[in-house]
Amino acid sequence: MTDDLLTQSQSDDGHTIFTFTQADLARVDPGVLDAELAAIADEVAATAVTLDFQKVTALTSMNLGSCVMVFKRLKRRGIRLAVVNLNAEVLGVFETTQLKRLIDIVPPATDRDIIAAD
């Protein structure tokens, strides 16, 4: 995994959290993001995966496509995906594109609760 794009942490219960380190995902090469997320989806040994968007301020439709790809790959493996810490602008993109119907978006107040519950 590219150290510059995502950091990984794991809870005691097998839940894995990947935190984006780049604020502007629109500036990240889409191929690099796809490769990173594909590696996560294909190799992670977890019961649930969270993508933490705390530092993300901008993204593109290609970035959203990458999120859908990782969701589908994880789902095939029986692994739940959630996204957390979306700012208002990024949340608006997920809502406008109806991706919140497909991908679990966890409100900030319950981020720790969902991680603890898994």
Protein Blocks (a to p, Z undefined) as FASTA:
>chain_A
ZZklpccdddfkopacdddfbfblmlpcfklmmmmmmmmmmmoccfbdcddfklpcbdcf
klmmmmmmmmmmmmmnopacddehiafklmmmmmmnommmmpccddfklmmmmmmmZZ
